Amino acid sequence: QVQLVESGGGLVQAGGSLRLSCAASRSIFSINAMGWYRQAPGKQRELVATITSGGSTNYADSVKGRFTISRDNAKNTVYLQMNSLKPEDTAVYYCNADVGHYNYWGQGTQVTVSS
């Protein structure tokens, strides 16, 4: 079992940056993949970015070139650096841990981008 706690959300103007953090309650070294998802009001939750235990990354087309996912195994933390933010990036951002037989989720952190 793993608990995930997100932080770093907030209100930012379009074109600005934020860095989200996801702290895990145990070592993430062997976790298959960690990821960030988001859910805007009235929409389904969607993938933003993932990173595997080997360091391979995957991004939604809408964030490629603007967002960067990274992991610090020593700190049991995954980050999402978000640059050139747009109003359409406004959503609740959730951290995810895929341990193979189960997916764990954090409680989410709100990101609001004003135009």
Accessible surface in RSA format (square Angstrom, percent):
REM  Atomic radii and reference values for relative SASA: ProtOr
REM  Chains: A
REM  Algorithm: Lee & Richards
REM  Probe-radius: 1.40
REM  Slices: 20
REM RES _ NUM      All-atoms   Total-Side   Main-Chain    Non-polar    All polar
REM                ABS   REL    ABS   REL    ABS   REL    ABS   REL    ABS   REL
RES GLN A   1   157.53  88.1 110.27  80.6  47.26 112.5  26.45  56.3 131.09  99.4
RES VAL A   2     4.44   2.9   0.00   0.0   4.44  10.7   0.00   0.0   4.44  12.1
RES GLN A   3    97.22  54.4  92.78  67.8   4.44  10.6  55.55 118.2  41.67  31.6
RES LEU A   4     8.90   5.0   0.09   0.1   8.80  22.1   0.09   0.1   8.80  23.7
RES VAL A   5    86.69  57.0  84.83  76.8   1.87   4.5  84.83  73.7   1.87   5.1
RES GLU A   6     7.88   4.5   0.00   0.0   7.88  18.8   0.00   0.0   7.88   6.4
RES SER A   7    59.57  50.3  54.92  73.3   4.66  10.7  41.16  87.7  18.41  25.8
RES GLY A   8    36.27  44.7   0.00   N/A  36.27  44.7  23.92  65.6  12.36  27.7
RES GLY A   9    30.09  37.1   0.00   N/A  30.09  37.1   2.45   6.7  27.64  61.9
RES GLY A  10    29.61  36.5   0.00   N/A  29.61  36.5  29.45  80.8   0.16   0.4
RES LEU A  11   133.61  74.4 101.07  72.3  32.54  81.8 101.07  71.0  32.54  87.6
RES VAL A  12    25.11  16.5  19.74  17.9   5.37  12.9  25.11  21.8   0.00   0.0
RES GLN A  13   137.24  76.7 134.38  98.2   2.86   6.8  36.59  77.9 100.65  76.3
RES ALA A  14    50.99  46.9  27.65  42.7  23.34  53.1  28.02  39.5  22.97  60.8
RES GLY A  15    56.80  70.0   0.00   N/A  56.80  70.0  29.97  82.2  26.83  60.1
RES GLY A  16    21.68  26.7   0.00   N/A  21.68  26.7  20.80  57.1   0.88   2.0
RES SER A  17    58.90  49.8  39.18  52.3  19.72  45.4  22.69  48.3  36.21  50.7
RES LEU A  18    34.15  19.0  29.06  20.8   5.09  12.8  34.15  24.0   0.00   0.0
RES ARG A  19   131.92  55.4 116.50  59.4  15.42  36.7  27.75  37.9 104.17  63.1
RES LEU A  20     0.00   0.0   0.00   0.0   0.00   0.0   0.00   0.0   0.00   0.0
RES SER A  21    23.97  20.3  23.97  32.0   0.00   0.0  11.73  25.0  12.25  17.2
RES CYS A  22     0.18   0.1   0.00   0.0   0.18   0.4   0.00   0.0   0.18   0.2
RES ALA A  23    47.45  43.6  46.03  71.0   1.42   3.2  46.03  64.8   1.42   3.8
RES ALA A  24    13.97  12.8   0.00   0.0  13.97  31.8   0.74   1.0  13.23  35.0
RES SER A  25    69.14  58.4  26.08  34.8  43.06  99.2  35.51  75.6  33.63  47.1
RES ARG A  26    88.00  36.9  82.19  41.9   5.82  13.8  52.26  71.4  35.74  21.7
RES SER A  27    56.54  47.8  51.60  68.9   4.94  11.4  40.90  87.1  15.64  21.9
RES ILE A  28     0.09   0.0   0.09   0.1   0.00   0.0   0.09   0.1   0.00   0.0
RES PHE A  29   141.40  70.7 137.08  84.9   4.32  11.2 137.08  83.1   4.32  12.4
RES SER A  30    83.79  70.8  60.38  80.6  23.41  53.9  44.33  94.4  39.46  55.3
RES ILE A  31     2.54   1.4   0.31   0.2   2.24   5.4   2.54   1.8   0.00   0.0
RES ASN A  32    73.82  50.9  66.48  64.2   7.34  17.7  19.28  46.4  54.54  52.7
RES ALA A  33    20.29  18.7  20.04  30.9   0.25   0.6  20.11  28.3   0.18   0.5
RES MET A  34     0.87   0.4   0.20   0.1   0.67   1.6   0.87   0.7   0.00   0.0
RES GLY A  35     0.88   1.1   0.00   N/A   0.88   1.1   0.58   1.6   0.30   0.7
RES TRP A  36     0.00   0.0   0.00   0.0   0.00   0.0   0.00   0.0   0.00   0.0
RES TYR A  37    48.48  22.6  48.48  27.6   0.00   0.0  20.98  15.8  27.49  33.9
RES ARG A  38    15.68   6.6  15.66   8.0   0.02   0.0   2.43   3.3  13.25   8.0
RES GLN A  39    63.22  35.4  59.49  43.5   3.73   8.9  10.63  22.6  52.59  39.9
RES ALA A  40    22.71  20.9  19.42  30.0   3.29   7.5  19.81  27.9   2.90   7.7
RES PRO A  41   121.11  88.3  92.64  84.4  28.47 103.5 105.02  86.7  16.09 100.0
RES GLY A  42    92.56 114.1   0.00   N/A  92.56 114.1  45.48 124.8  47.08 105.5
RES LYS A  43   144.53  70.5 131.72  80.8  12.81  30.5  82.91  74.6  61.62  65.6
RES GLN A  44   160.81  89.9 148.97 108.9  11.84  28.2  53.73 114.4 107.08  81.2
RES ARG A  45    90.97  38.2  65.27  33.3  25.69  61.2  23.92  32.7  67.04  40.6
RES GLU A  46    83.58  48.0  78.67  59.5   4.91  11.7  30.67  59.3  52.92  43.2
RES LEU A  47    55.64  31.0  46.58  33.3   9.06  22.8  46.58  32.7   9.06  24.4
RES VAL A  48     1.33   0.9   1.05   0.9   0.28   0.7   1.33   1.2   0.00   0.0
RES ALA A  49     0.00   0.0   0.00   0.0   0.00   0.0   0.00   0.0   0.00   0.0
RES THR A  50    24.93  17.7  24.93  25.3   0.00   0.0  14.82  19.9  10.10  15.3
RES ILE A  51    10.21   5.8  10.21   7.6   0.00   0.0  10.21   7.4   0.00   0.0
RES THR A  52    50.28  35.8  50.28  51.0   0.00   0.0  46.99  63.1   3.29   5.0
RES SER A  53    59.03  49.9  37.78  50.4  21.26  49.0   8.89  18.9  50.15  70.3
RES GLY A  54    74.01  91.3   0.00   N/A  74.01  91.3  38.73 106.3  35.28  79.0
RES GLY A  55    39.96  49.3   0.00   N/A  39.96  49.3  21.78  59.8  18.18  40.7
RES SER A  56    74.06  62.6  63.42  84.6  10.64  24.5  35.02  74.6  39.03  54.7
RES THR A  57    66.14  47.0  34.88  35.4  31.26  74.5  13.30  17.9  52.84  79.9
RES ASN A  58    79.34  54.7  75.84  73.3   3.51   8.4  22.29  53.6  57.05  55.1
RES TYR A  59    44.36  20.7  36.01  20.5   8.35  21.7  29.77  22.4  14.59  18.0
RES ALA A  60    24.62  22.6  16.44  25.4   8.18  18.6  24.62  34.7   0.00   0.0
RES ASP A  61   119.89  84.0  97.77  97.3  22.12  52.3  37.59  88.5  82.30  82.1
RES SER A  62    65.20  55.1  43.43  58.0  21.77  50.2  51.32 109.3  13.88  19.4
RES VAL A  63     0.22   0.1   0.22   0.2   0.00   0.0   0.22   0.2   0.00   0.0
RES LYS A  64   119.41  58.3  99.96  61.3  19.46  46.3  55.55  50.0  63.87  68.0
RES GLY A  65    88.04 108.6   0.00   N/A  88.04 108.6  43.89 120.5  44.14  98.9
RES ARG A  66    29.52  12.4  24.45  12.5   5.07  12.1  23.75  32.5   5.77   3.5
RES PHE A  67     5.95   3.0   0.00   0.0   5.95  15.5   0.00   0.0   5.95  17.0
RES THR A  68    74.28  52.8  73.36  74.4   0.92   2.2  44.89  60.3  29.39  44.4
RES ILE A  69     5.31   3.0   0.00   0.0   5.31  12.8   0.00   0.0   5.31  14.4
RES SER A  70    48.42  40.9  47.27  63.1   1.15   2.6  34.38  73.2  14.04  19.7
RES ARG A  71    38.54  16.2  12.43   6.3  26.11  62.2  12.95  17.7  25.59  15.5
RES ASP A  72    45.35  31.8  40.61  40.4   4.74  11.2  14.50  34.1  30.85  30.8
RES ASN A  73    51.75  35.7  39.42  38.1  12.33  29.7  15.92  38.3  35.83  34.6
RES ALA A  74   100.11  92.0  56.72  87.5  43.39  98.7  69.30  97.6  30.81  81.6
RES LYS A  75   139.30  68.0 119.44  73.3  19.87  47.3  72.62  65.4  66.68  71.0
RES ASN A  76    40.16  27.7  39.99  38.6   0.17   0.4   1.62   3.9  38.54  37.2
RES THR A  77    12.79   9.1  12.76  12.9   0.03   0.1   4.60   6.2   8.19  12.4
RES VAL A  78     0.00   0.0   0.00   0.0   0.00   0.0   0.00   0.0   0.00   0.0
RES TYR A  79    31.32  14.6  31.32  17.8   0.00   0.0  18.02  13.5  13.30  16.4
RES LEU A  80     0.00   0.0   0.00   0.0   0.00   0.0   0.00   0.0   0.00   0.0
RES GLN A  81    58.13  32.5  57.97  42.4   0.16   0.4  28.93  61.6  29.20  22.1
RES MET A  82     0.00   0.0   0.00   0.0   0.00   0.0   0.00   0.0   0.00   0.0
RES ASN A  83    59.84  41.3  59.84  57.8   0.00   0.0  15.90  38.3  43.93  42.5
RES SER A  84    59.47  50.3  54.83  73.2   4.65  10.7  19.37  41.2  40.11  56.2
RES LEU A  85     2.62   1.5   0.00   0.0   2.62   6.6   0.00   0.0   2.62   7.1
RES LYS A  86    86.11  42.0  85.71  52.6   0.39   0.9  39.41  35.5  46.70  49.7
RES PRO A  87    55.47  40.4  48.36  44.1   7.11  25.8  48.71  40.2   6.75  42.0
RES GLU A  88   122.96  70.6  96.70  73.2  26.26  62.5  63.06 122.0  59.90  48.9
RES ASP A  89     0.33   0.2   0.33   0.3   0.00   0.0   0.00   0.0   0.33   0.3
RES THR A  90    35.46  25.2  32.34  32.8   3.12   7.4  30.42  40.9   5.04   7.6
RES ALA A  91     0.90   0.8   0.50   0.8   0.40   0.9   0.90   1.3   0.00   0.0
RES VAL A  92    40.88  26.9  40.73  36.9   0.15   0.4  40.73  35.4   0.15   0.4
RES TYR A  93     0.00   0.0   0.00   0.0   0.00   0.0   0.00   0.0   0.00   0.0
RES TYR A  94    35.47  16.6  35.47  20.2   0.00   0.0   8.38   6.3  27.09  33.4
RES CYS A  95     0.00   0.0   0.00   0.0   0.00   0.0   0.00   0.0   0.00   0.0
RES ASN A  96     7.53   5.2   7.53   7.3   0.00   0.0   0.00   0.0   7.53   7.3
RES ALA A  97     0.00   0.0   0.00   0.0   0.00   0.0   0.00   0.0   0.00   0.0
RES ASP A  98    45.71  32.0  45.71  45.5   0.00   0.0   4.95  11.6  40.76  40.7
RES VAL A  99    28.22  18.6  10.27   9.3  17.95  43.2  11.40   9.9  16.82  45.6
RES GLY A 100    52.88  65.2   0.00   N/A  52.88  65.2  19.71  54.1  33.17  74.3
RES HIS A 101   159.04  86.9 122.12  84.9  36.92  94.4 101.73 104.8  57.32  66.7
RES TYR A 102   127.06  59.3 120.23  68.4   6.83  17.8  77.75  58.4  49.30  60.8
RES ASN A 103    70.14  48.4  61.19  59.1   8.95  21.6  12.40  29.8  57.74  55.8
RES TYR A 104    37.78  17.6  35.93  20.4   1.85   4.8  20.96  15.8  16.82  20.7
RES TRP A 105   105.17  42.2  76.70  37.1  28.48  66.9  60.47  32.2  44.70  72.5
RES GLY A 106     9.75  12.0   0.00   N/A   9.75  12.0   2.29   6.3   7.46  16.7
RES GLN A 107   114.00  63.7  82.12  60.0  31.88  75.9  72.62 154.6  41.38  31.4
RES GLY A 108    12.45  15.4   0.00   N/A  12.45  15.4   0.44   1.2  12.00  26.9
RES THR A 109    17.59  12.5  12.19  12.4   5.40  12.9   6.75   9.1  10.84  16.4
RES GLN A 110    87.03  48.7  78.51  57.4   8.52  20.3  50.38 107.2  36.64  27.8
RES VAL A 111     0.00   0.0   0.00   0.0   0.00   0.0   0.00   0.0   0.00   0.0
RES THR A 112    47.99  34.1  47.99  48.7   0.00   0.0  36.41  48.9  11.59  17.5
RES VAL A 113     7.17   4.7   0.00   0.0   7.17  17.3   0.00   0.0   7.17  19.4
RES SER A 114    42.42  35.8  35.95  48.0   6.47  14.9  35.29  75.1   7.13  10.0
RES SER A 115   131.27 110.9  68.57  91.5  62.70 144.4  56.27 119.8  75.01 105.1
END  Absolute sums over single chains surface
CHAIN  1 A     5915.5       4439.6       1475.9       3078.8       2836.8
END  Absolute sums over all chains
TOTAL          5915.5       4439.6       1475.9       3078.8       2836.8
